[in-house]
Structure formats: structure tokens, C-alpha cells
Amino acid sequence: MASPQNVSPPELNTLSIEVVDEIGTLTLRRPDVFNAMDPEMIGELSVAAPWLADRARLRALIITGEGRAFSAGGDVNWFRRGVAEEGVDLPSEVRRGADVLHQAIVDFRRIPYAVIGAINGVAAGAGFSLALMCDTRIASTEASFACAYGRIGASPDGGMTYFLPRVVGPARATELLLNDPLISADQALEMGIVSK
């Protein structure tokens, strides 16, 4: 049996977990679609999060996205498929996906060491939620943030209504959710969404 320090990360397709000197990096790996979350990625987040919370022996975790985006949020192509294909119960599929994502975020929050969001590009919708659940966030100059739910006629999920008011305050959170502006890295720093 492997010692706790030598427990290998789970094998994943849409995510990768690398560990160097007790610092883990979780990378979202669907760069061709700006790391948008489809059922496979959401499922893999629900595998990675409890592993990181319960089995990984780390001092810190960095979460980032491969390519030009942190995460564009839910994969709109997945939503479109549900509208276009016969026999697909889109509301049930989206609800199931949201439930799995919410449990993954609960598991991420159980991690007993620092979780740092390295926001390398757009973080929108559920991608913004994933960034907000990190203990702290650092943004590249190319980073941007958007609630994005109102643009597709959906209510915020992924913990956004929990995390956003705690990060920017209730009044600012309400303003951001209702107006849904594109927030630049400089604006995010000014609002306290990121620390650098």
C-alpha cells in the first residue's frame, strides 16, 4: 500500500493534477473551448476535489486553465445539443450537472491548505464561480471576469451567489449580477476579486 505522501492523483482527461514539492496544480484542459465545463469535466472535478481534500498531501493548490482562458463556464454547445436533439431532457441534465458541480465545490472548500486561483484569461459563469471559491486569486493582465448567467437566461450556480457577496460585499455583488459587466483584471483588483 502506498504511503500517504506517495498517493498518485486520479487519471483525468479534461483536467490534470501535477505535484511538485508539495505544491499541486490543477489545470482545466479543454483549451479549444476556453475550458468550458461539459459533463465530463464536471464529473472529473467531482473526482479531483475529494482526492485533493482527503488524500493529497500538499501545502498549497493552484487552479488554472490551459490556453487563453481560465474557464468560460458551462459548455454552451452542451446546452445547444439538449435543445436540438430529440429525447434529451435538458433541464434535468443541467440540474444534474449543477448538483455534481456544487458537490465538487463543497469538496474543494474542504481542502485543508491554501487554494490559489491563477486566473490566466476569461473566467465567466461557472468558471467565475470556480475562481471565487479559491482562497485567493491572482490574475494575469489578460484576465477578465463575467457573471454571464443573465446573458443565457439562467440563475447563478456553482456557488456564485454564496461567494461573490463575501468577496465584494452584498451591494456590489447585486450590481454585478444584475448588470453583468465584463470585469477587467484592473477592475477586479480594485473590487477585491483578485489580490494581484
Secondary structure, DSSP 8 states (H G I E B T S, - for coil): ---GGG------SSEEEEEETTEEEEEE--GGGTT-B-HHHHHHHHHHHHHHHHT---SEEEEEESTTEEE-SB-HHHHHHHHHSTT--HHHHHHHHHHHHHHHHHHHHT-SSEEEEEE-SEEETHHHHHHHTSSEEEE-TT-EEE--TGGGT----TTHHHHHHHHH-HHHHHHHHHH---EEHHHHHHHTS---
